[in-house]
Amino acid sequence: MHLPIKESLQQISPSCWRAGSVVIERDSTTTIPDTIVEWTDEGITYRLRPSESHDEDSTFKDVSDDVRLVHEGGTLSAVWQIGRRAFCKVHPWKPHMESEAATIAFVKQAAPYVSTPNVIYEWFDQDRSFLIVERLGHSTLNEVWGSLSTSQRSLAVQTVGQYCQRMATNTSHLLSSVTGKCVGEPYLDASGSELLGPLTPNQCREAFSTSSATCPALEQFHFYHADLGPTNIMVSEDGMVEGVIDWESAGYYPRFWIATKPSVSPGLDLCPAPPGCEEWDWRKALKSELERLGFPQVNMWFMEWLQTNEEKGTEADG
């Protein structure tokens, strides 16, 4: 696809939106034999069907807010809300990348104590992945953090820490996705491709060691969400954790990465930080809880390893 990712969904009629090779229809009164899937949202029916030649190529001018862009992540992602209870996520995609739907299915089977979105449908069009999921939870932790008491915040931190501890009991002999493909963790990818693995322990030791920074000990890899920012933690009105969304980066990682990631990643910050809070309050608290649970935190190794790789890149550019 050649459209910018934020234009991956386009309205083509008063009640239809094209999403790659699929059309989203709202409240169709006619029976469509080639319906892929359908769902009901407060009495309104939405369905997916294959795009056909008679579907207009131009966008519809009187744009409806029934399907609206709610998140834009540059060239890496875009999210549309469909009605009140569904979202369509679009990401760049390559065949060696994991399907988020496959990861969610794995979590539902291997870690059912973590609530995850229900998948309505997933498809791939050339270099894009499309995933439609049901809404999960009342609000994001990011939205309510400023209104929570100290005890409510602590309970949210402890709950997510327990999720990490229990999920980490699922292990693999490879740094990889749940089906043995790459994981999307740019912090650990020195090549700059933003995709990592699959890697054996020996390959990791080689990749994560330099003359000044030896790879921390590792023997196997542990299942980890890897993007536990407050916008991905869904909570009730009173701050009780209701589930976790955005599983596209999840996979099997070194144990040392579980507590180190919140220590080094500003992407897990509160954004924006509520009045009276620091932007790093959530990830600092999560890092401390994970350390308390026994996960090693090796940010000094990470900074040395990162600096060495940045110097190598500068030398190569020169």
Solvent accessible surface area in square Angstrom, and as a share of the most:
residue,aa,sasa,rsa
1,M,38,0.17
2,H,187,0.84
3,L,71,0.35
4,P,69,0.44
5,I,10,0.05
6,K,91,0.38
7,E,62,0.28
8,S,2,0.01
9,L,13,0.07
10,Q,29,0.13
11,Q,10,0.04
12,I,5,0.03
13,S,29,0.19
14,P,80,0.51
15,S,36,0.23
16,C,16,0.10
17,W,5,0.02
18,R,45,0.17
19,A,0,0.00
20,G,16,0.15
21,S,59,0.38
22,V,7,0.04
23,V,0,0.00
24,I,0,0.00
25,E,17,0.08
26,R,55,0.20
27,D,78,0.40
28,S,30,0.19
29,T,134,0.78
30,T,92,0.53
31,T,130,0.76
32,I,31,0.16
33,P,133,0.83
34,D,55,0.28
35,T,43,0.25
36,I,61,0.31
37,V,41,0.23
38,E,92,0.41
39,W,20,0.07
40,T,77,0.45
41,D,5,0.02
42,E,134,0.60
43,G,68,0.65
44,I,63,0.32
45,T,32,0.19
46,Y,1,0.01
47,R,23,0.09
48,L,0,0.00
49,R,15,0.05
50,P,53,0.33
51,S,39,0.25
52,E,70,0.32
53,S,122,0.79
54,H,130,0.58
55,D,15,0.08
56,E,98,0.44
57,D,133,0.69
58,S,71,0.46
59,T,73,0.43
60,F,54,0.22
61,K,191,0.81
62,D,109,0.57
63,V,112,0.64
64,S,31,0.20
65,D,106,0.55
66,D,29,0.15
67,V,9,0.05
68,R,99,0.36
69,L,73,0.36
70,V,71,0.41
71,H,93,0.41
72,E,86,0.39
73,G,26,0.25
74,G,49,0.47
75,T,112,0.65
76,L,101,0.50
77,S,15,0.09
78,A,0,0.00
79,V,23,0.13
80,W,12,0.04
81,Q,17,0.07
82,I,0,0.00
83,G,9,0.09
84,R,158,0.58
85,R,72,0.26
86,A,0,0.00
87,F,40,0.17
88,C,0,0.00
89,K,15,0.06
90,V,0,0.00
91,H,35,0.15
92,P,50,0.31
93,W,50,0.17
94,K,111,0.47
95,P,101,0.63
96,H,87,0.39
97,M,44,0.20
98,E,29,0.13
99,S,21,0.13
100,E,15,0.07
101,A,20,0.15
102,A,35,0.27
103,T,2,0.01
104,I,2,0.01
105,A,59,0.46
106,F,45,0.19
107,V,0,0.00
108,K,81,0.35
109,Q,143,0.63
110,A,26,0.20
111,A,1,0.00
112,P,94,0.59
113,Y,61,0.23
114,V,3,0.02
115,S,50,0.33
116,T,9,0.05
117,P,6,0.04
118,N,81,0.41
119,V,54,0.31
120,I,26,0.13
121,Y,69,0.26
122,E,34,0.15
123,W,17,0.06
124,F,74,0.31
125,D,18,0.09
126,Q,145,0.64
127,D,63,0.33
128,R,19,0.07
129,S,15,0.10
130,F,0,0.00
131,L,6,0.03
132,I,0,0.00
133,V,11,0.06
134,E,43,0.19
135,R,102,0.37
136,L,32,0.16
137,G,24,0.23
138,H,104,0.46
139,S,13,0.09
140,T,25,0.15
141,L,0,0.00
142,N,18,0.09
143,E,123,0.55
144,V,19,0.11
145,W,8,0.03
146,G,40,0.38
147,S,93,0.60
148,L,13,0.07
149,S,54,0.35
150,T,111,0.65
151,S,81,0.52
152,Q,60,0.27
153,R,57,0.21
154,S,46,0.30
155,L,79,0.39
156,A,1,0.01
157,V,10,0.06
158,Q,73,0.32
159,T,28,0.17
160,V,0,0.00
161,G,0,0.00
162,Q,93,0.41
163,Y,28,0.11
164,C,2,0.01
165,Q,74,0.33
166,R,129,0.47
167,M,3,0.01
168,A,3,0.02
169,T,106,0.62
170,N,37,0.19
171,T,60,0.35
172,S,24,0.15
173,H,134,0.60
174,L,41,0.21
175,L,0,0.00
176,S,2,0.02
177,S,1,0.01
178,V,25,0.14
179,T,84,0.49
180,G,32,0.31
181,K,75,0.32
182,C,17,0.10
183,V,3,0.02
184,G,24,0.23
185,E,2,0.01
186,P,69,0.44
187,Y,68,0.26
188,L,1,0.01
189,D,18,0.09
190,A,62,0.48
191,S,92,0.59
192,G,61,0.59
193,S,68,0.44
194,E,77,0.35
195,L,34,0.17
196,L,15,0.08
197,G,22,0.22
198,P,59,0.37
199,L,31,0.15
200,T,49,0.29
201,P,25,0.16
202,N,108,0.55
203,Q,88,0.39
204,C,0,0.00
205,R,81,0.30
206,E,142,0.64
207,A,47,0.37
208,F,1,0.00
209,S,42,0.27
210,T,26,0.15
211,S,126,0.81
212,S,77,0.49
213,A,3,0.03
214,T,111,0.65
215,C,14,0.09
216,P,24,0.15
217,A,102,0.79
218,L,10,0.05
219,E,139,0.62
220,Q,81,0.36
221,F,0,0.00
222,H,20,0.09
223,F,1,0.00
224,Y,2,0.01
225,H,0,0.00
226,A,1,0.01
227,D,47,0.24
228,L,2,0.01
229,G,4,0.03
230,P,1,0.01
231,T,67,0.39
232,N,9,0.05
233,I,0,0.00
234,M,14,0.06
235,V,0,0.00
236,S,22,0.14
237,E,134,0.60
238,D,77,0.40
239,G,3,0.03
240,M,98,0.44
241,V,24,0.14
242,E,66,0.29
243,G,0,0.00
244,V,3,0.02
245,I,40,0.20
246,D,35,0.18
247,W,1,0.00
248,E,67,0.30
249,S,21,0.13
250,A,3,0.02
251,G,0,0.00
252,Y,19,0.07
253,Y,0,0.00
254,P,0,0.00
255,R,88,0.32
256,F,3,0.01
257,W,0,0.00
258,I,0,0.00
259,A,0,0.00
260,T,0,0.00
261,K,12,0.05
262,P,1,0.01
263,S,28,0.18
264,V,21,0.12
265,S,2,0.01
266,P,80,0.51
267,G,63,0.61
268,L,1,0.01
269,D,19,0.10
270,L,3,0.01
271,C,96,0.57
272,P,113,0.71
273,A,36,0.28
274,P,21,0.13
275,P,136,0.86
276,G,91,0.87
277,C,19,0.12
278,E,88,0.39
279,E,84,0.38
280,W,108,0.38
281,D,41,0.21
282,W,0,0.00
283,R,37,0.14
284,K,121,0.51
285,A,35,0.27
286,L,0,0.00
287,K,41,0.17
288,S,56,0.36
289,E,16,0.07
290,L,0,0.00
291,E,68,0.31
292,R,166,0.60
293,L,32,0.16
294,G,48,0.46
295,F,4,0.02
296,P,59,0.37
297,Q,49,0.22
298,V,32,0.18
299,N,44,0.23
300,M,132,0.59
301,W,22,0.08
302,F,3,0.01
303,M,96,0.43
304,E,71,0.32
305,W,4,0.02
306,L,55,0.27
307,Q,106,0.47
308,T,25,0.14
309,N,30,0.16
310,E,102,0.46
311,E,89,0.40
312,K,112,0.48
313,G,34,0.32
314,T,95,0.55
315,E,132,0.59
316,A,87,0.67
317,D,128,0.66
318,G,100,0.97
